[in-house]
Amino acid sequence: MYIKSRYLLFLIIISFITVSCTSGYKVISETASLPKTQFTGTVLEKESSEPIADAKVWVEGTTIHTFTDKDGVFSLAVPRGYYEIHVKAAGFEGDQTRAAIENSDGRIHDFVLENQLSRGGYTDSNEVSSFPDEGQSEKSNRQKEIASKEQKINKFISYYINDNLDCELVNPQALTFTDYDEETLWVKGPIDLTVLNRDLGYKISITLNEYVSKEYSGIIGLNIDADYFFEEMTPKNQEQAETWEKNRLTYFNGSLRHFLIAMASDKSPLYFGYRLYSGQFVNNTSAMAYSSSNVTDVEKQKYEVVFPNNLNGNNILKFEDEMRIEYVNKEVVDPNNIMGLDMYKHQTSWITLNSENVEFSDTGFFESPRAVEIKGVWRYTPVCKMVPGDYLPEIEK
């Protein structure tokens, strides 16, 4: 009888957790599922003002994209929010703009691209380097350089790309490293990289503008400036599709976008697994690794830091000093000691405002990403644990 009672209690707890998780996913999806509006524009050549056909137009960090027609015209359907729109066409320099999209206002947004040949900036990416006849010394030095680059590539992939997932950097040889010191990996871009994430089912195109990693007292600090575009891979069968969705949900939960959507909802942070703390900002000596407010700082409620913007229906994040966010549903996992979070049990991140306040949309995007400084887990999410900015949990109907 005792065993049956314990088993029954276990089933009740499991059922409660399952229902709570499903309810949380439903709230997240309903909060971020805003009506879509049209963002329209044209892509023109700078020198002639002629339209550019088949130019790719996409929303940074998402799967949302389209191509221009023969008249250089495009139209993107997106929910209300803040976006960075990118344009690329073969043989042209790319262009981008930040846009606050509130409704279909009929405006045409023009992108003007400069021909790479007119700037003398075009190079054949398939060009093969050749080496003149070498002596033994020169050959030995070149072999050392190749081995050194391979070592740097492996470290770059470990820190930034796969984090022990089934994830492949397709074109590692595109990386070029700038000499600085032995503890620093420095990549100057822009460099186009391609990643295949077989654990989540995404092909990810990266424009890497700059990457710096450096070790400080056993902690690996990273500075990364990059743009991302996601494409869904085709699953082999239903089982793989379900595995991908499960993995996507795992890494969406606790992400910065998940947090912002949760803050935009009508539920408390703890409903989704978040606890908020505010305290004095403390600089880590690395200036790149992490900053740490004291673990005894005061816990904050959502109404103290998040306010509605009644003018446009968005949200305002406002607080002093630094806010620490702990996601209690996940423990800290930091195999490379990139985040230096050993003192914290749960997944931990920090937000510091560079202005009095910052707006964010119900879809989980900041109006001005440069108005905030993010550290901890959210800053150091490797590429293969990223999900696109238009991802939302699938809800059974």
Steps between C-alpha positions, in 0.01 A plus 500: 500500500785736588678425171178557303446834676853615422461390137169687474659812650785470249253482209313805631824702525610396150157588360510840673846577360391394149187715512699798639763472225235472229316801643824699506573417136146604408541836675833559324356417157185707552697801628741502205253400227406849383317572172741527209556816304675568168847650475550597137785655307725506197864411441686723255850525354683807629666607175202466265199493737389193305307231692685188613308176449542186714663690788454318830321698772483354851437582863819457704497209742189335351383273219292783348616589149395569143649600163444805283301469179613622156418857605714474815190499723459285812245451777553334838219394735608551863329556837514847654841556654861610458711339229828526315443452127790379283540495123755312290540448127772322305776742401380782728592631843225417752278749680294499820268716707317485833125538472220547753208331327164591653254475213473486122550869431554463126851645514767366268837441663783534250828309519783620276781253428842583361655277235809328644686530170468879511684496834761248394388287792393184322713188533438147381424296810610186313847633433763248612820620661817363347846484648828542312772242533600497867810407684486265799492789748216681321302177470544427871383851594194468277411165657523661844273782383245248368510305828462823697199604293338157546543537876342845490211376286430217745500742792273743309254218425505377860438846651263650247338235283413155625541469878498119475191486275476333158582820319737557207680812383492432126771744389756536784778590256321830433620614842804727515656573837676823593820458703474659844623278783488131589194537724291688242306378198410794277304477176435814298218489248272514334526127435209284382474169687254212468398271786290182481324430830388138480373498859246779444450475124631838381741622238643825635667765286727728704655829400779525758610862532740442792581229750734529799559240770755533779579315819498699825589316819351175374184660357450526124361839398330549164407802290299414190347724234302288253177477302305177462248353257329164562361251250304193608648167394272222374459215751554142382185381676242593762720376782778740404251786464375436855858479632585833337194667650586362845858629472388840369264538794779404742726783381219752450405463867716732708622699198497881494204503261308254720564732795382813316180332379439378855542856630251623235237249613251545784670233713768532768866425413499196731212350299759447226789419736664844538614687810616862472761668720632855491830621641812707459686447174839332547756486217696182450866575431478337158248756372386216274406206717220572744386752755361384828253668727502361852306178557328664799348781292134590538247298299281713276142455379402553138292811571816668635699466178254448209246764397252526211549752221143616447593687181594200288410189700862402564680462834760702691783350704627743764722453805816639659841338530493141375235228487590134548260244356506140619316234303432245772383229258858446377832450674820669384681300229836654411749232387750749354468739798398775260250660735676452833175428683612232744355691796149482354284189504257609230539641150589865563517813283532874555348805333640852532324794335708752304210744507223592744278224362459278196192384311431142397221341301264215589690295242816521713716759320666812641436828319870579529724202584794737558305666782557191714806302603443127539734270691497148638322213323313721253820661376685174449238281334686297234362498147367145525289586806336794323144483368367750245323814615170391343493164680209433734409174678259273317171480690265206462151615405 
